[in-house]
Amino acid sequence: MEPIKPISCIVVVALVTVLFAGLATARAAEQCNTLGQAVDNQKLLWWTNGTAEHYSRTFTGTAEWTEWTQQYGPAWLVQNSTRYYGGSAAESTVSNDQTSVNYGVISEKGDLYTVVNGPGTLVFSWKFNTTGFGALSFCVDGSVRKSITANSTWMPLAILIGPGQHALKWEVSSQSPTRGQSSAWVDTVMWHSVNRTPAQLSAMANQQRSS
C-alpha cells in the first residue's frame, strides 16, 4: 500500500477558498430569500448595502486638516413591527450625527436593489419618517423616478418600466447640516410583465391600498 501523500498548501488554500465562497454564496442567498419574504416577492433577486461618510478635523499650529472616509453603513433589514401587508417588511434607518466640529457622521444611506426585465409595471408600497434632512428615493438605472422627503403614511405606487433589463433601487439617506435620523419601509412589491395605461396604474395602486 502506498503511503498517503501530504496535501500541498496550495490545495488547502484552494479548498478553504471554495468553502468560504460557498458559505458567502449561501449567506447571500439566505439574505436574498429573507428580503424577498419581507417584501412579499421571492421571484425577484434582492440584495442590500449601506455607506456612511465620516469626517474628522485635526489642527497643527495654524494648519487645519480634514479627513473624509467612507465606511459601511446600515443596510436594509427585515422587521415585523411596521408593515403594509403580511407579517413583515424591509426597513432601513440611517442618521447623521455631527457631535462636534471636529468629528461626526456627515451622511448615511442604505440601498435595496433588484433587477427586472421589462417592459412591465412595478407596484409597491413605501413609508418614510425623518427628523432631519432625509429622503427616500426610488431609482431606475440610477435615475430617480420618485422620492419622499417628509413624513408619510404607507403609500402604494405603480410605475411603468421600459423594455430591457433594469436595475431598481430604493435608497434612504440622511444628511447634515443638522443631526437627524431617517427611517424607510418597503413592502408588497409586485412585478407585472406587461405595460399598463395611466388609468390601469391608478387602479392597481388603489387596489393595493385597499387590500
C-alpha positions in Angstrom: 0.0 0.0 0.0 1.3 3.4 -0.9 1.7 5.9 1.9 -0.8 8.8 2.0 0.8 11.8 0.4 0.5 15.1 2.3 -1.8 17.7 0.8 0.0 20.7 -0.5 -0.6 24.2 0.9 -1.9 25.3 -2.5 -4.6 22.6 -2.4 -5.5 23.5 1.2 -5.8 27.2 0.3 -7.9 26.3 -2.7 -10.2 24.1 -0.6 -10.6 26.8 2.0 -11.3 29.4 -0.6 -14.0 27.3 -2.2 -15.5 26.6 1.2 -15.7 30.2 2.2 -17.0 31.2 -1.2 -19.8 28.6 -0.8 -20.6 30.0 2.7 -20.7 33.5 1.3 -23.0 32.4 -1.5 -25.3 30.6 0.9 -25.5 33.6 3.2 -26.2 35.9 0.2 -28.9 33.5 -1.0 -30.4 33.4 2.6 -30.4 37.2 2.7 -32.0 37.4 -0.7 -34.6 34.9 0.3 -35.3 36.8 3.6 -35.7 40.2 1.9 -37.9 38.6 -0.7 -40.2 37.2 2.0 -40.3 40.7 3.7 -41.5 42.5 0.6 -43.7 39.6 -0.5 -41.8 38.8 -3.7 -39.4 35.9 -3.8 -39.4 35.7 -7.6 -37.1 38.6 -7.8 -33.5 38.6 -6.5 -32.7 41.1 -3.7 -29.6 42.5 -2.2 -28.7 45.4 0.0 -25.8 47.6 1.3 -25.1 50.8 3.0 -22.4 53.5 3.3 -21.6 56.1 5.9 -19.4 59.2 5.3 -17.3 60.3 8.3 -15.2 63.3 8.8 -12.5 64.4 11.3 -10.6 67.6 11.8 -7.2 68.0 13.3 -5.1 71.1 14.0 -1.4 71.5 13.9 -0.4 75.0 14.8 -2.4 77.2 12.4 -2.9 74.4 9.9 -6.2 72.5 9.6 -6.5 69.0 8.2 -9.9 67.5 7.3 -10.1 63.8 6.5 -13.1 62.2 4.9 -13.7 58.4 5.0 -16.3 56.1 3.5 -17.4 53.2 5.7 -20.1 50.5 5.6 -23.3 51.9 6.9 -26.7 50.4 7.7 -28.4 48.2 5.1 -32.0 47.1 4.8 -33.2 44.6 7.3 -36.3 42.5 7.9 -38.7 43.5 10.7 -42.3 42.8 11.6 -43.3 45.8 13.7 -44.2 48.2 10.8 -45.7 46.6 7.7 -48.2 47.2 5.0 -49.2 43.6 4.3 -48.3 40.2 5.6 -46.1 39.6 8.6 -43.0 41.7 7.7 -41.5 44.5 5.6 -38.0 45.7 4.7 -36.7 48.6 6.8 -33.6 50.8 6.8 -32.7 53.5 9.4 -29.9 56.0 8.7 -28.6 59.0 10.6 -26.2 61.8 10.6 -24.5 63.0 13.9 -22.3 66.0 13.9 -21.4 65.5 17.6 -18.6 68.2 17.3 -17.0 70.4 14.8 -14.0 68.0 14.8 -15.7 64.7 14.2 -19.0 63.3 13.1 -21.1 61.3 10.6 -21.9 63.7 7.7 -24.3 61.3 5.9 -25.5 57.7 5.7 -27.5 55.9 3.1 -29.0 52.4 2.7 -29.8 50.8 -0.6 -32.1 48.0 -1.6 -31.7 46.5 -5.1 -33.4 44.2 -7.5 -33.3 43.7 -11.3 -36.3 43.2 -13.7 -36.6 42.5 -17.4 -39.1 45.0 -19.0 -41.4 46.1 -20.2 -43.6 45.8 -17.2 -45.3 47.5 -14.3 -43.9 47.7 -10.8 -46.3 48.1 -7.9 -45.1 48.6 -4.3 -45.9 50.3 -1.0 -43.4 52.5 0.9 -43.3 54.7 4.0 -40.9 57.3 5.3 -40.2 59.1 8.6 -37.4 61.7 9.2 -36.2 64.1 11.9 -33.7 65.9 9.8 -32.7 66.3 6.2 -33.5 62.9 4.7 -35.1 61.3 1.7 -36.5 58.0 0.4 -36.0 57.6 -3.4 -36.9 55.0 -6.0 -34.4 54.8 -8.9 -34.4 53.1 -12.2 -30.9 52.6 -13.6 -29.6 55.3 -11.3 -32.2 57.9 -12.2 -34.6 59.0 -9.5 -38.2 58.3 -10.5 -40.0 59.1 -7.3 -38.9 60.4 -3.9 -40.3 61.3 -0.4 -38.7 64.0 1.8 -41.4 64.4 4.5 -43.1 62.1 7.0 -45.6 59.9 5.3 -48.0 57.0 5.9 -48.0 53.9 3.7 -48.3 55.0 0.1 -48.9 52.4 -2.8 -47.2 53.3 -6.1 -47.4 51.9 -9.6 -44.5 52.7 -12.1 -44.0 51.8 -15.7 -40.7 50.2 -16.6 -39.4 50.2 -20.2 -38.1 47.3 -22.3 -34.8 45.6 -21.4 -33.1 44.8 -18.2 -33.2 47.5 -15.5 -31.6 47.9 -12.0 -34.2 49.1 -9.5 -33.1 50.7 -6.2 -34.8 52.1 -3.1 -32.4 54.5 -1.3 -32.9 56.1 2.1 -30.5 58.8 3.0 -29.8 61.2 5.9 -27.5 64.3 5.6 -26.3 67.2 7.5 -26.3 70.2 8.3 -28.4 69.2 11.4 -28.4 66.0 13.4 -31.2 63.7 12.4 -32.5 60.2 11.6 -34.5 58.8 8.7 -36.3 55.5 8.5 -37.9 53.9 5.5 -40.0 50.9 4.8 -40.8 49.0 1.6 -43.4 46.2 1.3 -45.6 44.3 -1.1 -43.5 44.6 -4.3 -45.3 43.2 -7.3 -43.9 42.9 -10.8 -46.2 42.6 -13.8 -44.5 41.8 -17.2 -46.9 44.0 -19.2 -47.3 47.8 -19.5 -50.4 49.5 -18.2 -52.3 52.6 -19.1 -52.3 55.5 -16.6 -55.9 54.5 -15.6 -54.8 50.9 -15.0 -51.8 52.1 -13.0 -54.1 54.2 -10.8 -56.5 51.3 -10.4 -53.6 48.9 -9.4 -52.3 51.4 -6.8 -55.8 51.8 -5.4 -56.4 48.1 -5.3 -53.2 47.6 -3.3 -54.2 50.5 -1.0 -57.5 48.7 -0.2 -56.0 45.2 0.1 
